[in-house]
């Protein structure tokens, strides 16, 4: 099964210098990836950089790492992937615009270190059908944790995947209390330093919904066997439960450099990337059930995922539009998911294929904008 074959990836070993293209190089994941590479010059070499529009920062990165090939925007990023010799493409672009570069990397036959979860959400089987066994290695901390835990058993022995969620800045709040929260409050994540869209998605828990869809697509585990638990400490990054009742968890301090290094070095680990847990100090790890009444995003995402077709692409695109409207002050926090739900309800599936996905996204953004304008 290609879904779980990342456990057995053996394409490159440590004695091979890996040439890396980083897409989204000026964002949180991209800059931390450069930190990992800078600390391991004997293992990794940056040969290409792509960013959205931050030309000055990208040029500075290129100068520091001696990179000749840079690109801006998703189309140029795709061309960069096709034209530059590399071993690994790290796709850390935010949003569904990352789908094109994802497909370009897969078609090229190189390893895809995937932080752009929207590629799998919107692309689904289109992406997986283009991927060779073991070609996609996840960068998200949750999916990296699952990939590591899956080494403990065979596909037939997997009972459930359990994704952990920090709960975001509004954990424990009532739905009514969220009505007047501000964009600044939504960006005050208690654990992670992320970009505007991802941080807001973590506050609504849309991000966890997207990760559930991603886990289903990447690991081919049915939605009814994928669960979410709230873990405020963000130490256990996700777990795999096996048929004998054993649960294997991956635990480490919340530092994205670890899953980034796992993806770049897979299947081997990169020594000294982060500090380990301190077992000489007393600590408490707490797990809580997800309050789906206050945060219905995960339930909606599961329903969208099970509906399949172009529904996941519509879910993601509508959410991106609503998040931008929220930060523009046009709508309230609760209007984000209400808008997404309304767009999903109004959608008529458009079939499979790349053009169907793009058409569904265009429709979803236009329909969402119409609803947002009326609020």
Beta strands, then each sheet from edge to edge (+ up, - down):
strand 1: 18-23
strand 2: 44-51
strand 3: 69-72
strand 4: 88-91
strand 5: 111-114
strand 6: 136-138
strand 7: 158-165
strand 8: 226-230
strand 9: 236-242
strand 10: 247-251
strand 11: 288-289
sheet 1: 3+ 2+ 1+ 4+ 5+ 6+
sheet 2: 10+ 9- 7+ 8+ 11-
end
